[in-house]
Amino acid sequence: MLTELLGRLVSIDSVNPDLVPGAKGEGAIASFVAGWLRRQGLEVHVEDVCDGRPNVIAIARGSGGGRSLMLNAHTDTVGVGGMKAPFRPTIQGNRMYGRGALDTKGALAAFMLATAHAAGRGLRGDVVLTAVIDEEYASAGTEAAVKRWRALGTKADGAIVGEPTNLEVVIAHKGFAWFEFETCGTAAHGSRPDLGVDAIAKMGKVLAAIEQMEERLARSKPHLLLGTGSVHASTICGGQEFSSYPSRCRLGVERRTLPGEAIGSVEAEMKGIVAAIAAEDPQFRASVCTKLARGALEVPADAPVVQALAAQFRRITGREPKLAGMGGWMDSTLLAEAGIPPVIFGPAGEGLHADVEWVDLDSVAQCYEIVLATAGQFC
């Protein structure tokens, strides 16, 4: 049943249209998820977040008096790149191939089945599945789900966020901040250096400062699970033709942050680059703005949801769970900021955002079993 369900999910094109203009988005997969969950007898809500891009929220109601557990997984995927038959799930051995099989329809299938089976376990607390849109771009889905529960005056007592963790219990991940620098020059004919100021050359000073910052970060004290923070130049554009001094140059920069690094302090770092260069170069005119920022996450190892998941992992597998960190950002930070302690957990596989993506079916089955048992203990 679980493998069949996963195959149905993989067969549905749910590429995020904010990443690939004109892509189909999450409408079709939301319709399938909602219909499947209703057939299992669950209370299901479909809530439009963007035009035709809904979240699906399903609730296995408890009898009352227990803790509630959120199971959060995203329905969108990145684009298909050079994949062959991305929406035709193919099984070879214990692997299922297809776009989204690993990221993160494997976890979604496990969570759907766990929520359905939790309804018959006589739990006191609720199990709430949030199948959300847009995790791969701006996390509008989880933001909307958090606002929804705040408006109702309720929240979950803990959450499991489904991501491909190789069955490791992830309690920390990095944050990020995106910045755009713009240098201003003076447009002029290439033959008039007395009139022109080269905005691209001025941006070179910013690039040099970014490189120096990266070197400093690499030498800084590493986080036990996450290593060091980092920074890199992401995009650059400027100029119009060979024969002109460019009047504008724009540079995109990403800064990966660690738990405890406030976004305000990182913004101050970037503004400090502009101020330091301007103090030395009277012709340097530049600005920097924050495009998007998300905080890092670190959940205490003794948080009840972490302890419950670890205990059930230990009981079911006979192995000691590995508490780990991940470099990528996930919706878990938004849940933590809303007062819902999260832990990240999901199946194994390879090919995140790559042309060949697969998930280990045995690990999907173990993920389902461990998550359902965790709900039984936690709720």
Order of alpha helices (4+ residues) and beta strands (2+ residues): alpha-alpha-beta-beta-beta-beta-beta-alpha-beta-alpha-beta-beta-beta-beta-alpha-beta-beta-beta-alpha-beta-beta-alpha-beta-alpha-beta-beta-beta-alpha
